[in-house]
Structures are given as structure tokens and as C-alpha cells.
Amino acid sequence: MKFISTRGRSQVDCAATAIAKGLADDGGLFVPQSFPTISMDDITKMTEMDYAERACFVLHKYLEEYDYEDLLTACKNSYSKFEDNDGAPLVKIDDKRFIMELFHGPTLAFKDVALTLLPYLLRKGCDLSGIKEEVLILVATSGDTGKAALEGFKDAKGIKVMVFFPSEGVSDMQKMQMTTQEGDNVNVVAVEGNFDDCQTAVKKIFTSKEIASDLLKKGIVLSSANSMNFGRLAPQITYYFSAYADLLSSGEIKPNDKVNFVVPTGNFGNILAGYYAKQMGLPIDKLVCASNSNNVLTEFFANGTYDANREFFKTVSPSMDILISSNLERLVFELSNRDFELTDKRMAELKETGKYSLKDDEKKKLDADFFADYCDEEECLQTIGEVFDEYGYVLDTHTAVAYDVAMNFIDYTKNQKPVVILSTASPYKFAHDVLRAINGNAPTDAFKCAYKLNEQTANPIPYQISQLKTKEKRFNKVINKNDTVSAVMEFIEQ
Ligand SMILES: *Cc1c(COP(=O)(O)O)cnc(C)c1O
């Protein structure tokens, strides 16, 4: 299957090359030339499959050039790193509401679902596209992608990973997870600024022809593990199908019944995967985009104008503290009926003025598929407390944003169909704020918070957290956002 760039001046022959390259040469994002479909018969068959088999089945619709059995082995390998070999177990809250827990992987965030598999997809992608150079992965992270990429790629042959995170923009646990990372091929640097500063700096490196040619002379090509890379996006499509198959198995729905998904959103990768699942035939009623106080997307869905000229808030759901949602470009491209020129013009506008607007017919299409709302800091903590009191279920701060918005969605639209809320992180990653929400106050020490949270809720502490305490800190560097290029050069020289 061919992959084309959203900006129209670049295309590749297959998914393997799109994944190996990460970003298109023209600065756009790779999208499949057309959406493959999965029939209700096939979805019904998925009820008999385990998670790895479901993943392979969905992925191979795009990754046609990958050997099926080889891909299946890789999927089994990846999802064996999850509790019960399941990437996306579904928990029933009440008659109509379900929580899909995507955080039972190695780093306790949903990013693991894709990043445990990406090293295979990328290495194989390079092989299939004849790329012999060493691959340097650059990652800008709001906290969770960085750790998941480091863990996924550590000691991977022929691949180096460098992660940039905002020095004051991640939780203590997230910071410790990254700065104690093991592996000889990894590097972690804090950048003074917020996530958007990190992302912009990394994007600049990706689109610089000069840097690319400097690196190539040293036998290195760049790639990305952010959700701009189709290899990150594709594995996320699986769990929408998987949740539907689970609802079928448990008799909660009948074939062809429609289901809603509520997604705590930052860079728009997770929810875009849901939109792709819908294009492939999954009966999704509404995709609900849940934001925190950085509600640039809520406004975009309300009035059709994306305007990033606004105050940036540091919130208790830091992985969603984003004003420029990169993957929105893929959605806007579809809304425009795949108009390359218009997409290119809008992205230039976004860069120059910080905003762009949809046309009326595009806005109508948006309304047909999506509902959007946001949840402020107080509502977020209140939701965690209430849900624990009522159901004994412990939400993390990101999932709480989605939960609160799910309630607004049901109240406001009177939608009667099942609602699946995507849970994106373990509450222990954000133990301080979760404990504060449940207990009224919390100590400053992150581990004390974890122990106390465990005491109060009887929710078990994951070994990934308890083990962190004794790990040695390996990375201390804090740099200015203008020094990212020299940091990269320094890393590859060592
Ligand atoms: C990354 C992340 C999000 C946001 O996902 P996007 O794909 O960037 O929209 C939400 N919650 C958590 C815990 C995350 O790590």
C-alpha cells in the first residue's frame, strides 16, 4: 500500500518505508493512500483471538509487505510484556460505561501499546526499504512517550534513541523513570521550556536538509517515535477493535451496534487511531475528545478555528499539556477531502500566525464524528475522589479528564450507546495528585505518595514504581531549547 504525505510533495511505496522515515520529506505526515476495511464477520472472528493475534490481524491490513507470521511473532513478543498478555483489558463500571485499561505495559502508560512493537516495525521497515544506516530516533516527550521509547528501544541493534523532555513539565515519577533509564544506546536531556518547545526543536532538526546530510556522512539517518510516525499510530488502531470484540464476547452489544469512545487527548494520536478504526468499518458512534485546561482542541471542535495563541497551563495531567496537536493535521487532511494544497497552506498559516480555520462543510463533517469538551483542575481531582468513593476504582489524572468529559457527553447529548473510556496511565505515575484527590492532602515525596495511595485504596503498587527507588540516576543534563542540535551531535560522537 502506498503512503502519501499530507502536504502532497512526497510519497513512498509501502508502510515499511513510511515507518522507517517517520516524517515525510516535505514536512508532512504519511497517511495510507486508502483505508483498508475490516468486516463485521472479521470483527466477530476477533472475539476468538488473543490480543497479539488481533493486533497482527489489524496491522497487516496496512503492513502488507511484512511477513504475517513474522509480524505475529513480534506482536506476541510485545504483548507478552503486558499483564495477562493483554494490551487493552476492558473493565465494566456500570451498565453503559467501560474503562479500557491501556497501561499494563512496561512503563505504565498507553504509549507502551505501540512502543513495545515499534522497534521491530522500524528495524524491519529499514530492512524492507534497503536502509542500511544506523537509525537515530529523536523524541520530544510530554513525559510518557520518552520513557516508553527508551524502554522499547534500549539495546536495540542499529538504533540510538535521544529523548528531550520539558525540565519542569513532567511528574516526579516520569522524570525518575527517564533519568534512570538503562541501555548503551540511549540519551536523555531536559530542555528549559514546555513540551511545545521540545516538539518544535525536534521538528526543526527533522526538516533540516543540512543536518540530515551531516548525519548521513556519519552513516546515520533520523527517524521518529512520536505519534507523527505511522508505526506509532497503527498499533493504536488495534485496541478500538479489541474493545468492540470484547463487548461482543461478553454480550454487552450485538454485531453492528454502535459504541462511543472517550479519549484523553494531547497530541491527537490516540483519538486519531479511533478515527482510522471508524474509517476501516468499526461501528463507532462518537469519538469524544477530552482535554484539560489547555483546551485548544475543545475550541477547535466548537468553532472550527484552531488557535494556539493562548496561555499555556501546567496541569495535573501533564501528558496532555500541549497546544500544537501534531496529528490533527491528518484529520484536517481527511476533512478537506485530501486536499494537499489546502493542508499545506493551513500548516504554513499555523506556523506563521498560530491559527487556521475550517470551511463550513468541513466543520459539519467534524460534528458528525466527534464530540469535544474539557475538564479543569478542580473537576479532575473531584472526579478521582468521587469515582473512588462510588466504585472503589482509582483513576489517574488523565483518565479522570476523560471520565468527567464522558459524563458531560452523556448528560448533554443523552446518547444511550455504550461508552468506552480510554485509560491512559497507571494512577501510580501521578501518585501525588491522585492521592491528593482521594485523601485531601499528600506528602511531597513521590514514593511516600505511592505507599500511602496503596494503603488507602488497596490498589497494588506496580513493580515498575517500587523498583525505581533504588535505581541510579544516569542523566542530569538541562539545556536551552536552542542547543538541541549540538546536544544531538555530542551524543552521536560519544
Ligand atoms: C500521551 C498521553 C496522552 C495523550 O495522548 P495523545 O495521543 O498525545 O493525544 C494522554 N494520557 C497519557 C497518560 C499520555 O501519556
The ligand as a Tripos MOL2 file, in Angstrom:
@<TRIPOS>MOLECULE
LIG
   15    15     1     0     0
SMALL
NO_CHARGES

@<TRIPOS>ATOM
      1 C1          0.3400   10.7230   25.6470 C.3       1 LIG1
      2 C2         -0.7200   10.6790   26.6550 C.ar      1 LIG1
      3 C3         -1.9920   11.2200   26.4080 C.ar      1 LIG1
      4 C4         -2.3160   11.9410   25.1270 C.3       1 LIG1
      5 O1         -2.3250   11.0950   24.0100 O.3       1 LIG1
      6 P1         -2.2290   11.6980   22.5440 P.3       1 LIG1
      7 O2         -2.0860   10.5360   21.6460 O.co2     1 LIG1
      8 O3         -0.9750   12.5620   22.5470 O.co2     1 LIG1
      9 O4         -3.4300   12.5060   22.3050 O.co2     1 LIG1
     10 C5         -2.9610   11.0800   27.3840 C.ar      1 LIG1
     11 N1         -2.6960   10.4740   28.5620 N.ar      1 LIG1
     12 C6         -1.4780    9.9640   28.8430 C.ar      1 LIG1
     13 C7         -1.2510    9.3370   30.1670 C.3       1 LIG1
     14 C8         -0.4480   10.0300   27.8980 C.ar      1 LIG1
     15 O5          0.7440    9.5100   28.1780 O.3       1 LIG1
@<TRIPOS>BOND
     1     1     2 1
     2     2     3 ar
     3     2    14 ar
     4     3     4 1
     5     3    10 ar
     6     4     5 1
     7     5     6 1
     8     6     7 2
     9     6     8 1
    10     6     9 1
    11    10    11 ar
    12    11    12 ar
    13    12    13 1
    14    12    14 ar
    15    14    15 1
@<TRIPOS>SUBSTRUCTURE
     1 LIG1         1 GROUP 0 **** ****
